[in-house]
Amino acid sequence: MMSEHKIINDPVHGTIKISGPMLDLASTPEINRLNQIRQLGLAYLVFPGAHHTRYEHSFGVGHVAGLLANGLGLEDKEVQFVKVAGLLHDLGHGPFSHTMEKIFHDRIGKDHMEITGDIITGKIDQWEEGFWEKQGVDRGPTIPELLEKWEMDPKEISALICQENTQTPHGQETLKIQDDQAYFSNKQYLFQIIHSALDADQLDFLLRDSHYTGVAYGIIDLDRIITTITLFHGELMVEKRGISSLEGMLVARSLMYSSVYFHKTARIAESMLCRAGEQLTNEDLQEVWKMSDGEALKYMRDRGGLCGEIATRLRYRKLFKSAFRLESENLVGENDKADRYRDIIKELADEKNARRKEREIERKLSIPEGRVIIDVPDPSLTLSEPRLKRTDVKVMGERPEILSRISSLARALQVRPPIPWCLMVSCPEKYRDEVGKISRSVVMEGL
């Protein structure tokens, strides 16, 4: 008798078959909430096709995690484990994905992965008590209940997603001998399928974001990667014959960040949304986190003031304009001027210092408060994408070696600025010329 299953016709991976715990989890409100959260936040204002959501990405990650696990020859139980982790890995995202991540983190004290872990373990519920009864709708089983039904420990799934215990891998109790080498067995590969320089999340979002934005830089040879991965001492590695496909993935990642994820206009829109979010109280933010993109934008619009103005601008694409920009190449080199540039960027990465400079520009030009935005992307980039410069995939030849030690291309990517600019000042278009003239002297004081 065939087990119950459903088919997803995915525009990136083709036919995806879901069954067992994946099928049950697909019906939960937590997963379906992601259908209203865009994968790339406000990037659709620059790339009109980028309306894809965290929902299809989550199924894609689960699918790719399964491909990696099968490629490594893992047992069925482990394959199912990483597929479920891939499906659930983004549950904690608030509206517009990573855009307001830093605000939530600073004000609420948790990032999306910690919230994801709390949802999976049942510590928090995204709907107030009595919500489903009032709507006359059956909520259905919770995620912890479904995981336990399929004999999966919610805490183990949460630990895998939240990168817990990655420094002390499981299973270090059995001493094994291989090729006259003694070692402790572990299952680090389970973490690496979900979190590493070569994980299911990146492999899916590069392909998916490239497809929906229409930017060809994200094309990678997924099939070749799957057929050249291997296990050695409990770690995921790539055989030497797969180096080219691995280098291609790293190049795609670097180019997608510079050309799509940190496109200056998309970044301006995101900075505007963050400015609107800064006007909200902590209680407001707690509510906004639970909302869809559209609900959050309406909620902000209804607040009025600067918050409402920015939300309206975003809805109708009346965006601020770049008035001054410092290119990343200015930070490169070992000389006094580059050192000074780096000091300034480090100083302005502190929001208090950036706000002080914004107020100074606004006062000098009699611009209403909050309309000048200084954006230094490094802090938010570190929080939302810590893997960006990682090239530490191990290559299996005669012995394991880190890719960057044998690939000049990987080494070059480590020093290539992932974002072509390191500081940008934006404002409403009518103030653009004046702000542009004064920004260098105020922001880059001393240069």
N, C-alpha and C positions, 0 to 999 in steps of 0.2 A: 504493500500500500504506500503510495507516494505521500510524503509529508506536505502539509499546506505551505504554499509559497505564493509570492506575488512578483511581478516583473516591473521594474522601473526602466523606462526608455530614457537613458541619460544622454544628453547631447555631447558629452565629453567621452565617457567610457563605453557608450553603447548600452547593451542589455545588462542590467544588474538584477540578479535574482536575490530576493530577501526571504528568509524563512526563520523559523525558530524564534529566539529572543529578539532578533532584529525586526521581525514582523510584528511582534507584540509591542516593542518599544516605539515603532513607527506610528502607533495609534495614540501615544500619550500627548496630552496638551503641551508638555514641556518641549517636545520635539517639534510639534506643529506651530508653536509660537515662533520658531525660527524662520518660518515661511514668510514672516512679515518684517524680517530684519535683513537689510541688504548686506551682502558679503563685503562690498567695498565702500560702505558708508555713503558719502556724497560724491563719489567719483563719477556717478552717472551725469553730473552736471558738466563734465568734460568729455566722458565717453558714454554717449547716449544708450549704448547697449548694456551697460553695466548695472542691470536691475536684478541680477541673480542674487540668491539669498543664502544665508547660513544653512538653510534646510537642505538644499540639494548638495551643498558642499559637505555637509555632515555625512550624507549617504555616500558621497564620493570618497571621503576619507575612510569610512568603514570598508568600502570596496577595495581601495588600494591597500589598506592594512591587511586585508585578507589575501590579496595577491602577493604581498611581501611575505606573509606567513607561509603561504603555500610554496612560494619560491624557495623558502628556507627548509621546506620539508617538515614543518612543525606538526605536532599532533592536533587532531580535530578540536580538542578542548582549548588549546592555546590559540588556534586560528579563530575560534568563536570569541575568545576572550578579547583579542586585539581588535576584532571587527566591532564588537560592542563598544569598546573604549573609543574607537575612532568615531562611531556614530554619536556618542554622547559628549565628545570633547569640547563642544562649543556651547553647551546649555547655558552657561553663565553670562553670555554676551548681552549687553544692554543695547538699546536702539542705536543704529548706525555703527554697529560693530566696535572697532577700536577707537573711533573718533573721540569719544568722551571717556575713554578708559582711565586716563590720568586723573580726571576730576573725580570719578567714582572712587579711584584708589586713594586719593588724598583725603576725600571727605567722608567716605564710607569705610575706608580702611581695608578694602579687599579688591583684588583684581578679578577678572572674569574666570580665571582658572580656580581660584579659591571658592568663588560662588558656585561654579560647576560642581566642585567636590561636595559642597554643602547640599546641593540639590540631589545629587546621586545618593548621598547617605541619608537623606530625609531630614537634615537639620533645618532647612528652610523650605517654605512653600511659596510659590510665586503668586498665589491667589489668597485673598483674605478669607477667613473662616466664614462659611455659609455661602460663598460665591456661587458654587455650582447648584446648590439647592434653590437659590433665588432665581437662577436662570432656567431652572427646570431641566437641567442637563446632567446626565450621569458622567461623573468625572472619570470613572474607571480606575484600575489599579495604579498605584504610584510606581515610580521607577524602582525604588528599593524592593517593593513587593514583587515586581516582575523579575528583577535580577535574582532574587531568592527563589522564585518559582523555577528558574532555570539553573539553580544550584551555583549561582555566581555570588561572590561576596561583594556587596556595594563598596565596602571599605577598600578592597583590593583594586576594584575598577577606579575608584577615586584616587588612590595612591598612584596608580599608573598615570592617570591624566595630569595630576598635580605635581608630578615629578618627585614624589616622596621616595626616600630610600634609594635614590639613584647612586649615592656615594657608598652605600653598603648593600650591594645586590643580594637578593634572596639566594638561599641554597648553598651557602658557603660552609657546608659541614662534611662534604665528601671529597677526600683527597683522591685525585685521579692522576694517572701517568699516561702521557702521550709523547711519542718521539723522545723518550728519555727525559721529559720535562714534567715536573710535578706541579700541579695547580689545583685550586679549588673550583669546582663546578659552580656556575651561576647562570642566571637567565637574563643577563643584561640586554639581550636582543629584544625582549618584550618592551622595555623602555625605549630602546632605540627605534623601534617601529613607530612609536608615538611621538618621541622627542629626540631628535638628533639632527645632524646636518643633512641627513638623508632619511626623512620620515614621511609618513603617509600624508600628513597635513600639507607639507610643502609641495609634494608631488601632485596632489590634487589641485591646490589653489593656483599653482603656476599654469597648469593646463587650462583650468576653468576660467581664471581671470583673463588669460590671453584670448580664449575663445570669445568671451562676452564683451571685452573691450575692443576687439578687432586688432589688437597689437600682437604681432607675430613673435615677439621676443621670448614669450613664455613656452614655446614649443620644446618639448623634451622627449627623449626616446625612452618612454616608460617600459616598453617591452624588453629592451636591451638591459635596462637596469634590473628588471625582475629576473632575467635569465643569468645574470652574472653576480648576484648576491650570494653570499655563503656564510656559514657559521664557523667560528674558530674560537675555542675556549669560551663559549657562551656569548660571543660578541658578533654583531652583524658587521660583515665586511663585504668588499667588492673584489671580485677576481681581477687580476691585472688586465685581462682582455676587456674589462668594462670601464677602463679609465676614461675613454673618450666620451661615453655617455654620461659619466659622472661629471666630467668637466663641463659638458654641455648644460647640465642641470644647474651648475653653479653660475655659469655665465648668464643663463636665462634668469635666474634669481636676481643677480646684480642689475641686469638691464631692466627688469620689471620694476624694481624699486626706484631706479632713477627716472624712468620714463612714464610710469603709471602711478605707483603708490605714493610717490612724492612729487608728482606733477604740480607745478607751482599754483595753478588755478584750483586744483582739487584741494591742495593744502590750505589755500586761503579760505575756501568754503568750510573746511574742517576747523580752522582757527576761529572763524566766525561762530560756528556752532558751539565751540568750547566757551567763547566769550558769553554767549547767551546762557550756557549752562552755569557759568560762574555767578550769574544773577539769582540762581535758585537757592532756596534754603536746603539744608540737609534732608529735611522731611520731603521736600519737593523731589530731590534727587532720588530718594528711596522709591518714590512712586514712579518717576520717569524710567528708572532702570527696568521696571517690569513691563514697560509699554513697547508697542511696535514703533517703527520709524514714524509713521503717519500720526499716531497718537501723541508721540513725544513732541513733534513739531507743532501740532495744534495746541497742546498743553502750554508750550512756551509762548506761542502767539497770543494765547488768552491771558498771559501774565502781564502783557502791556510793557510800556517803557522800553528800555534798550533790548531786553529779552524778546519782547514782541516784535520790535523793529527788525531785529536780525532774523528771527524766524520767518517773517514776511519776506525779507530779502532772499532768503534761501528758497522759499517756495516758488518765487517768481524769477529766480536767478539774477537778482540785482546785487551782484557780488562786489566786495571791496576789490581794489586794484593794488597791484604791487607798486610801491612808490620807491623802494630802495631794496637792493639785494646784494649780499656779499657772497661771491662764488667760493666754493670749497677749496679751489686751487690756491687761494690766499693763505690757507693754513699749512700748506705743504712746504717743507724745507726747514733747514736749520739756520735761521738768521734772526736778527733782532726784530724785524718787522713781522715775520711769521709768528714769532713768539708773542709779540704784542697782540696780534690778531687772535691767537689762541687764548690768551688771557681774557680778552674782551668777550669772546664766545662763552668761555667758562663762567664769567661773571653774569652774563645775560641769561645763561641757562637757569639761573636762580630767578624764579618768577617775581620775587619782590623787587629785584633790581630791574628786571624788564618792565614791570609796571611803573616803577619810578621814572624811567626814561620815556615811557608812553605819556605819562602825565605831563612831563616837561615839554614834549612836543606839542601836546594839546593846549597847554597854557600859552605857549609862545605864539601859537597861531589862532587862539580863541576857538578851538574845535571842541564840541561837546564831549564830555568824558566817555571813554570806552570805545571811541571810534578809531583809534590808532592801535594797531596790534603788532607787537614785535614777536616774531616766531623763530625760535631756535629749536629745531626738531629733535636734536639728540636725546633729551630726557624721555620724551614720549616714545621715541623709536626703541630705546633700550627696554622700556616696559612692554611694548606691544610685540616686538620682534627681536628677541635676544639672539636668534640664530643667524642673523643677517650676514655676518662676516665669518661664520664658522665653516671651515673646510677640513675639519678633523675626521673625515671618513677614513677608515683604515682599509688599505689595499692589501690583498693577500697574494704575494708572489712566493718567492722562496721563504720569506718570513713576512709578518705583518709590518706595514709601514704607513705612516700618516701621509695622506695624499699630497699635502703641501710640501713634503720633503722630496717628492719625486716628480711633481708637476710644477713647472714654472708658471703655468697659467693660474693654478690655484694660488700660488704665492702672489701673483700680480693682483688677483681679486681681493686678497687680504688688505692691500694698501690702496686699492681703487676707492675713492669716495663714493659711497652708495647713493648719495644725494648730491647733485651738482651745485647746490647752494647750501650755505650753513646758517644764514640769517636772512630774514625778510621782514620788511616793514610794509604793512598794507593799511588801507584806509578807504573811505568812500571816494568814488571817482572825482567828485567836485573838489576834494582837498589834495588830490594826488600830486600835482605839480609843487605846491607849497611844501607838503610833507617830504617829497623827494629832495628838495633843495636843502632842507634843514636836518634831515635824518643823519647824514654822514657826520656832521659836526656834533650832534647830540649823542648819537648811538656809538659812533666810533671816536669818541673824545680822545684826543691825544695823537691821532693819526692824520 
